Amino acid sequence: MPLRTHQRWLISVVMLGIAELAQAAPTTVGLLAVDGSAVEPGMGAILTDALRRNLPQLHDMRIEPRSQDLAEFKMVFGCSDERPDCMTKVGRNLEVSRLIYGSIRRQAGSYVVVIRQLNVSDGTVEKTLSEPVPKQILMQPSLRLDELCQRWLRSLLIEGLRGGVVVHSNPPGALVSIDGQAVGRTPYSNGALDVGNHVIKLELTGYEQVVKTASVKGNQTATIDERLQSREVWAQAPSTAASSRPIRWVPILRYTSYALYGLAGVSAIAALGSWGAMSKAEDRANGHIDNLLSELGPRASEYASFFSNRGTLSSCQGPAALVGNASYDGYLSECQAGNRLAGAATGLWVAAGTFGVAGVATMLASHFLKKSEAGTSTSSSASAQPISLRVVPQFVPQGAMVHAAVDF
């Protein structure tokens, strides 16, 4: 058990060390030889050596590779005018994240040093320095030249790797969070952010939260200006739009009448089918009664009250003494089935009539409402002429009927 504890501790220490090394990975910088072809021989090499000596003194910076000639890369990649897109190819070929290159030129009798810092990942020149330098400083290594190089490199690789962001909101006073950390309220500005993408979040009570991504570039300021949306507006907008839209009753009523007609037709067809099945069941029941009379012969007179009474026959109730006879049992089964089918047929006919009357009433309502809309608005017509439909089915001993009334 202690051995496993030590193993876990050792693995944790190793992983922590790897994570710290990954976080502390230095920025790789490609330094190309300064172009001194337009000035005295040796000036470009002296300035290049001074930049290379002072670059490692900057924290988290590493020069890669140790020696490169700008003139050679210009010739290989065709970068005669040092265009950013062409110099980006050079940086990617060297596998560095930043590329520093420059030149010395004569201008109005003096010497001007121009040095640029290029972000290889997006091909943008994030910082450019242009400064006149006395000739004697560029002719030989010196403490003064080292001081100049340190200042230039610090401006290029420290200040040049930071940018700013300005955040505004309407209304102001929103809480600003950058990369998950609250930093202040709008209007807000920060000029010391690392180059790259940063998540900006705005929060204000009563307003919707806003999340934006700001792309910060070296020595530049990104601006975010947001109009915050009230939560009440979001909540009320759908209900307001829905309430302001009038309901078109005419097509609704018309299509409803079509549906009712269809239901009436289906019910009528089902009623006809049930009625036909009932008739067949009745015929089969009569056939069983005939067979029973033949089987009983003279004894049939004993059950004259049953065979001669049509009401008794249709009630599916006979003498108990006949129970168990195949013909009698067949009669009972068919009689009961016929009665069930008769009840179903009656209900379906009532439903068909109800749907049919409702369909006619709905169609009439659609017709009169359409005529009313021709002269007045939909809302005034609906309030001035209410439509009501009353459908009441009624069952009687002889069958069923439907009472319907439509009020306009």
Backbone torsions as a table, in degrees:
resi	resn	phi	psi	omega
1	MET	NA	-45.6	176.7
2	PRO	-62.6	-34.7	179.9
3	LEU	-61.5	-43.4	179.1
4	ARG	-63.9	-37.9	178.4
5	THR	-62.5	-43.7	178.0
6	HIS	-64.7	-37.2	179.1
7	GLN	-64.0	-44.7	179.3
8	ARG	-63.5	-39.2	179.2
9	TRP	-63.9	-42.1	-179.6
10	LEU	-65.2	-41.3	179.4
11	ILE	-64.6	-39.8	179.6
12	SER	-63.3	-42.4	179.9
13	VAL	-64.3	-41.8	-179.3
14	VAL	-64.4	-45.2	-179.8
15	MET	-63.9	-38.5	178.4
16	LEU	-64.5	-39.6	178.6
17	GLY	-65.3	-39.5	178.3
18	ILE	-64.5	-41.9	179.8
19	ALA	-63.5	-41.9	179.6
20	GLU	-65.2	-37.6	178.2
21	LEU	-65.8	-38.6	179.4
22	ALA	-65.8	-39.7	179.7
23	GLN	-70.3	-31.0	-177.0
24	ALA	-92.2	13.3	-179.5
25	ALA	-59.7	125.0	-176.6
26	PRO	-70.8	156.0	175.4
27	THR	-74.6	124.5	179.9
28	THR	-82.8	129.6	-175.9
29	VAL	-123.4	126.5	173.1
30	GLY	-94.9	120.8	-179.4
31	LEU	-109.4	113.6	178.3
32	LEU	-92.5	149.2	-179.7
33	ALA	-59.6	135.0	-179.8
34	VAL	-67.2	133.8	-179.5
35	ASP	-76.9	111.8	178.7
36	GLY	-116.7	26.5	-176.5
37	SER	-68.9	-19.9	-177.9
38	ALA	-93.1	1.3	-178.5
39	VAL	-128.6	-168.8	-177.9
40	GLU	-62.1	145.3	178.9
41	PRO	-59.0	138.8	177.0
42	GLY	97.1	-22.1	-178.3
43	MET	-62.3	-45.1	-178.7
44	GLY	-62.6	-41.8	-179.7
45	ALA	-66.6	-41.0	179.6
46	ILE	-62.2	-44.1	-179.7
47	LEU	-68.3	-37.9	178.3
48	THR	-62.3	-44.6	179.5
49	ASP	-63.4	-38.2	179.4
50	ALA	-65.5	-41.6	177.4
51	LEU	-63.9	-40.6	-178.6
52	ARG	-67.9	-36.3	179.3
53	ARG	-66.1	-36.6	-173.1
54	ASN	-91.8	-14.7	-179.0
55	LEU	-63.8	-44.8	-179.6
56	PRO	-63.8	-16.5	-179.4
57	GLN	-73.3	-14.8	178.3
58	LEU	-82.0	140.0	-176.9
59	HIS	-66.9	136.6	176.6
60	ASP	59.9	33.5	176.3
61	MET	-122.4	140.2	176.8
62	ARG	-139.3	132.3	-179.7
63	ILE	-85.7	130.7	179.2
64	GLU	-141.9	127.8	-14.7
65	PRO	-81.6	-170.5	-172.8
66	ARG	-77.4	-30.2	-175.4
67	SER	-147.7	120.3	176.5
68	GLN	-140.3	144.3	-178.5
69	ASP	-104.3	119.6	-180.0
70	LEU	-61.1	-38.4	-178.2
71	ALA	-62.6	-38.3	179.5
72	GLU	-65.6	-43.8	-179.9
73	PHE	-66.6	-36.7	176.9
74	LYS	-60.3	-40.1	-178.3
75	MET	-72.6	-40.5	-177.4
76	VAL	-69.2	-44.7	-174.8
77	PHE	-97.5	-1.7	179.7
78	GLY	69.3	33.5	-177.8
79	CYS	-95.0	56.0	-177.1
80	SER	-64.3	-33.0	-179.0
81	ASP	-102.9	10.5	175.9
82	GLU	56.1	43.2	177.3
83	ARG	-65.5	143.5	-178.3
84	PRO	-57.9	-39.1	-178.1
85	ASP	-66.5	-36.4	179.3
86	CYS	-73.2	-41.5	178.9
87	MET	-67.4	-25.9	175.8
88	THR	-63.6	-39.4	176.3
89	LYS	-60.3	-37.6	178.4
90	VAL	-63.8	-46.9	-179.4
91	GLY	-62.0	-40.2	178.6
92	ARG	-68.4	-33.8	176.1
93	ASN	-64.6	-35.8	178.1
94	LEU	-81.8	-10.6	-180.0
95	GLU	59.5	50.7	177.8
96	VAL	-121.1	161.9	179.4
97	SER	-92.2	-27.2	177.2
98	ARG	-131.4	146.5	-179.8
99	LEU	-128.1	128.4	178.5
100	ILE	-114.4	128.9	178.6
101	TYR	-151.2	158.5	-178.6
102	GLY	-170.5	-168.7	-176.5
103	SER	-157.5	163.9	174.6
104	ILE	-118.8	128.9	-179.4
105	ARG	-133.4	154.1	173.5
106	ARG	-87.5	137.7	179.9
107	GLN	-148.8	114.9	178.6
108	ALA	53.6	44.7	176.1
109	GLY	81.1	-0.2	179.0
110	SER	-119.6	177.3	-179.4
111	TYR	-113.2	128.9	-178.4
112	VAL	-116.8	127.7	176.7
113	VAL	-98.7	124.7	178.0
114	VAL	-118.2	121.7	-180.0
115	ILE	-129.8	137.1	-178.6
116	ARG	-122.7	148.9	174.5
117	GLN	-117.6	118.8	-175.5
118	LEU	-108.7	131.8	172.6
119	ASN	-84.4	110.5	-173.3
120	VAL	-68.3	-31.1	-175.0
121	SER	-64.3	-40.2	-179.3
122	ASP	-116.8	2.6	174.5
123	GLY	69.6	30.5	179.2
124	THR	-112.5	142.0	174.2
125	VAL	-82.8	107.6	-174.3
126	GLU	-85.4	-18.8	-178.1
127	LYS	-156.0	136.2	176.2
128	THR	-132.5	129.5	177.5
129	LEU	-114.2	137.3	175.8
130	SER	-139.2	116.9	-174.1
131	GLU	-145.1	133.4	174.4
132	PRO	-73.8	138.4	-177.9
133	VAL	-132.0	134.4	177.7
134	PRO	-59.5	147.3	-175.8
135	LYS	-60.4	-40.5	-174.9
136	GLN	-64.6	-27.9	178.7
137	ILE	-71.3	-33.4	-177.9
138	LEU	-84.6	-4.8	-174.8
139	MET	-87.1	-20.8	-178.0
140	GLN	-157.1	155.1	177.7
141	PRO	-61.6	140.9	-179.3
142	SER	-159.9	164.1	177.6
143	LEU	-63.5	-36.7	179.4
144	ARG	-63.4	-41.1	178.8
145	LEU	-65.9	-38.9	177.2
146	ASP	-63.4	-39.7	178.9
147	GLU	-63.6	-39.8	177.5
148	LEU	-64.5	-43.9	-179.1
149	CYS	-63.9	-40.2	178.0
150	GLN	-62.3	-41.6	179.7
151	ARG	-66.2	-41.6	179.6
152	TRP	-65.2	-45.2	-178.4
153	LEU	-65.6	-37.5	177.9
154	ARG	-64.1	-41.4	178.9
155	SER	-67.4	-36.0	-178.0
156	LEU	-76.4	-42.7	-168.6
157	LEU	-108.0	-7.5	174.5
158	ILE	-112.9	-60.1	176.7
159	GLU	-67.4	-34.6	-179.2
160	GLY	-72.1	-16.5	177.9
161	LEU	-95.7	16.1	176.6
162	ARG	-130.0	151.3	177.6
163	GLY	-141.4	-167.7	-176.4
164	GLY	-133.3	168.9	176.3
165	VAL	-143.4	140.0	176.3
166	VAL	-122.9	128.0	-175.5
167	VAL	-121.5	125.0	175.1
168	HIS	-122.4	152.9	175.4
169	SER	-143.6	152.8	175.7
170	ASN	-126.3	109.5	4.1
171	PRO	-75.5	158.9	178.6
172	PRO	-74.5	175.7	178.2
173	GLY	93.7	6.6	-179.9
174	ALA	-73.6	142.8	177.7
175	LEU	-72.5	128.1	-178.2
176	VAL	-104.0	127.7	174.1
177	SER	-121.4	132.9	178.2
178	ILE	-116.0	118.3	-179.0
179	ASP	55.0	40.5	175.7
180	GLY	85.6	1.6	-178.7
181	GLN	-117.9	125.0	178.7
182	ALA	-66.8	130.3	-175.6
183	VAL	-124.4	-11.7	-179.9
184	GLY	157.0	-166.4	-179.7
185	ARG	-125.8	154.6	-179.2
186	THR	-71.3	145.4	-3.3
187	PRO	-72.4	137.9	-173.6
188	TYR	-133.1	144.0	176.8
189	SER	-142.1	146.2	178.2
190	ASN	-147.0	120.8	-177.2
191	GLY	-104.6	13.8	-176.2
192	ALA	-130.3	45.8	176.4
193	LEU	-93.3	146.4	176.7
194	ASP	-67.9	150.1	177.8
195	VAL	-63.8	137.1	179.5
196	GLY	137.0	-170.0	-179.6
197	ASN	-90.3	136.8	178.3
198	HIS	-130.2	139.1	179.4
199	VAL	-88.8	119.3	-179.9
200	ILE	-107.3	125.7	179.4
201	LYS	-120.7	134.1	178.7
202	LEU	-115.7	131.3	-179.7
203	GLU	-135.1	132.4	177.3
204	LEU	-148.0	133.3	-177.7
205	THR	-58.3	129.7	179.7
206	GLY	89.2	0.7	-178.2
207	TYR	-129.6	155.3	178.8
208	GLU	-68.4	141.8	176.9
209	GLN	-69.8	141.0	179.9
210	VAL	-120.0	131.2	177.4
211	VAL	-124.2	123.4	-180.0
212	LYS	-130.0	156.8	174.5
213	THR	-110.2	122.1	179.1
214	ALA	-102.2	126.7	177.5
215	SER	-94.8	106.4	-176.8
216	VAL	-94.4	126.6	178.0
217	LYS	-113.9	157.8	-175.6
218	GLY	-59.0	130.7	175.4
219	ASN	60.7	24.2	177.7
220	GLN	-130.1	161.2	-178.3
221	THR	-120.5	123.3	175.7
222	ALA	-89.5	142.2	-177.3
223	THR	-119.1	133.2	175.2
224	ILE	-123.4	122.2	-179.7
225	ASP	-131.0	108.2	-173.1
226	GLU	-119.9	138.1	170.8
227	ARG	-95.4	115.0	-177.0
228	LEU	-74.3	140.4	-177.7
229	GLN	-98.3	125.3	-179.6
230	SER	-66.1	140.2	178.6
231	ARG	-67.5	-32.6	179.6
232	GLU	-64.9	-36.4	178.7
233	VAL	-63.9	-42.2	179.5
234	TRP	-64.2	-37.8	-175.9
235	ALA	-74.9	-34.4	-174.0
236	GLN	-91.0	-21.8	-174.7
237	ALA	-59.9	-46.0	-179.6
238	PRO	-64.5	-41.2	-178.1
239	SER	-68.1	-36.4	179.1
240	THR	-64.8	-42.6	-180.0
241	ALA	-65.7	-38.2	-178.5
242	ALA	-69.1	-37.9	-177.6
243	SER	-73.0	-26.2	-177.9
244	SER	-82.8	-9.8	-178.1
245	ARG	-90.1	117.7	-178.4
246	PRO	-69.9	151.1	178.2
247	ILE	-88.8	129.6	-179.9
248	ARG	-90.1	97.2	-174.7
249	TRP	-76.5	-30.8	-174.6
250	VAL	-58.6	-55.1	179.1
251	PRO	-64.7	-32.4	179.5
252	ILE	-63.5	-46.0	179.8
253	LEU	-65.7	-39.5	-178.7
254	ARG	-63.4	-47.8	-179.3
255	TYR	-68.8	-30.6	175.5
256	THR	-64.8	-39.9	177.8
257	SER	-63.0	-38.9	177.0
258	TYR	-60.3	-42.9	-180.0
259	ALA	-64.2	-40.6	178.9
260	LEU	-65.3	-40.0	175.9
261	TYR	-60.2	-41.8	179.5
262	GLY	-62.8	-43.7	178.3
263	LEU	-63.6	-39.1	177.9
264	ALA	-62.2	-42.9	178.9
265	GLY	-63.1	-44.0	179.6
266	VAL	-63.2	-42.5	180.0
267	SER	-63.9	-40.8	179.4
268	ALA	-63.9	-42.7	178.7
269	ILE	-63.2	-42.5	178.8
270	ALA	-64.5	-36.8	178.6
271	ALA	-64.7	-42.1	177.3
272	LEU	-61.5	-41.6	178.5
273	GLY	-63.7	-42.4	179.2
274	SER	-65.6	-38.5	179.2
275	TRP	-64.4	-42.0	177.9
276	GLY	-64.1	-42.5	178.6
277	ALA	-64.5	-36.3	177.8
278	MET	-63.7	-42.3	179.6
279	SER	-61.8	-41.2	178.6
280	LYS	-65.5	-39.5	177.7
281	ALA	-64.1	-38.8	178.0
282	GLU	-63.8	-41.7	178.3
283	ASP	-63.0	-42.4	179.8
284	ARG	-65.7	-38.4	177.6
285	ALA	-62.8	-41.7	177.9
286	ASN	-63.5	-37.4	177.9
287	GLY	-62.9	-40.3	178.3
288	HIS	-65.4	-36.8	178.1
289	ILE	-64.1	-42.6	177.8
290	ASP	-60.7	-44.2	178.0
291	ASN	-61.3	-38.8	-179.4
292	LEU	-65.2	-40.9	178.5
293	LEU	-61.5	-41.3	179.3
294	SER	-64.0	-40.9	-178.0
295	GLU	-67.7	-38.0	-177.3
296	LEU	-75.1	-33.2	-179.8
297	GLY	60.2	-129.2	-179.1
298	PRO	-61.5	-25.4	-178.7
299	ARG	-69.8	-12.9	-178.2
300	ALA	-62.0	-24.0	-179.8
301	SER	-65.7	-21.6	178.7
302	GLU	-68.4	-23.1	-177.7
303	TYR	-115.4	34.6	-176.5
304	ALA	-61.7	-36.4	-179.0
305	SER	-63.4	-24.6	179.5
306	PHE	-85.2	-48.5	-174.9
307	PHE	-72.3	-29.5	-175.1
308	SER	-90.4	-9.0	-177.4
309	ASN	-101.6	110.6	-178.3
310	ARG	-65.8	-36.2	178.6
311	GLY	-62.7	-40.1	178.9
312	THR	-66.4	-41.4	179.1
313	LEU	-62.5	-40.2	-177.7
314	SER	-75.9	-14.9	179.5
315	SER	-83.4	-4.9	178.0
316	CYS	61.3	36.7	178.6
317	GLN	-131.9	120.9	-178.5
318	GLY	-130.8	-175.7	179.6
319	PRO	-61.5	140.3	179.8
320	ALA	-67.4	-23.4	-178.5
321	ALA	-68.0	-19.9	-178.7
322	LEU	-89.1	-6.8	-179.7
323	VAL	-64.6	132.5	-177.4
324	GLY	106.4	-19.0	174.8
325	ASN	-73.9	135.1	-175.1
326	ALA	-62.5	-42.4	-179.1
327	SER	-67.0	-40.6	-179.6
328	TYR	-67.4	-43.9	179.0
329	ASP	-63.1	-37.8	176.8
330	GLY	-64.1	-39.3	177.1
331	TYR	-60.8	-47.0	-179.2
332	LEU	-58.8	-44.0	-178.0
333	SER	-63.5	-47.4	-178.5
334	GLU	-68.9	-35.9	179.7
335	CYS	-63.9	-45.5	-179.8
336	GLN	-65.8	-39.9	177.2
337	ALA	-63.3	-40.9	178.7
338	GLY	-63.6	-39.7	178.4
339	ASN	-64.3	-40.8	178.1
340	ARG	-63.5	-42.8	179.1
341	LEU	-65.9	-35.1	177.8
342	ALA	-64.3	-42.8	177.3
343	GLY	-62.8	-41.4	179.1
344	ALA	-64.8	-41.8	179.5
345	ALA	-62.9	-41.0	178.8
346	THR	-62.4	-45.7	178.4
347	GLY	-62.1	-39.5	179.7
348	LEU	-68.1	-37.7	177.3
349	TRP	-65.2	-38.5	176.7
350	VAL	-63.1	-44.1	179.5
351	ALA	-63.3	-41.3	179.6
352	ALA	-62.5	-42.9	178.6
353	GLY	-65.3	-40.1	179.8
354	THR	-63.6	-47.6	179.4
355	PHE	-62.8	-40.1	-179.4
356	GLY	-64.0	-45.7	178.9
357	VAL	-63.8	-42.3	178.5
358	ALA	-62.8	-38.3	177.9
359	GLY	-64.4	-42.4	178.0
360	VAL	-63.7	-43.3	179.8
361	ALA	-63.4	-41.1	179.6
362	THR	-66.6	-39.5	177.6
363	MET	-64.5	-41.5	177.2
364	LEU	-63.7	-41.1	178.1
365	ALA	-61.5	-42.8	177.7
366	SER	-61.5	-41.2	-179.1
367	HIS	-63.6	-49.5	-178.0
368	PHE	-69.0	-34.7	178.4
369	LEU	-67.6	-36.1	177.4
370	LYS	-65.4	-40.9	177.1
371	LYS	-65.0	-36.0	180.0
372	SER	-69.2	-37.1	-179.6
373	GLU	-67.9	-22.7	180.0
374	ALA	-64.7	-28.3	-177.6
375	GLY	-106.3	-22.5	-177.9
376	THR	-133.3	173.6	179.6
377	SER	-75.7	165.3	-178.0
378	THR	-64.0	-42.7	-177.1
379	SER	-66.7	-43.0	-179.5
380	SER	-68.8	-35.5	179.0
381	SER	-66.9	-41.3	-178.4
382	ALA	-65.8	-37.5	-179.1
383	SER	-78.1	-31.5	-176.3
384	ALA	-81.6	-31.3	-176.2
385	GLN	-128.2	79.8	176.7
386	PRO	-67.5	147.6	-178.0
387	ILE	-115.9	131.3	177.4
388	SER	-136.2	146.7	-179.1
389	LEU	-129.0	129.9	177.6
390	ARG	-123.8	120.1	179.0
391	VAL	-124.8	120.1	-176.7
392	VAL	-127.9	109.5	174.1
393	PRO	-76.6	146.7	-179.3
394	GLN	-138.7	130.6	-179.9
395	PHE	-104.1	135.9	179.2
396	VAL	-128.9	164.4	-178.6
397	PRO	-58.0	-32.9	-177.9
398	GLN	-84.7	-7.2	-178.1
399	GLY	157.9	-141.7	-178.0
400	ALA	-143.3	157.5	176.8
401	MET	-146.6	166.7	-177.9
402	VAL	-127.1	129.5	173.0
403	HIS	-105.9	126.6	-179.8
404	ALA	-132.7	143.5	177.9
405	ALA	-143.0	135.9	178.4
406	VAL	-120.5	125.8	179.2
407	ASP	-107.8	129.0	177.7
408	PHE	-113.9	NA	NA
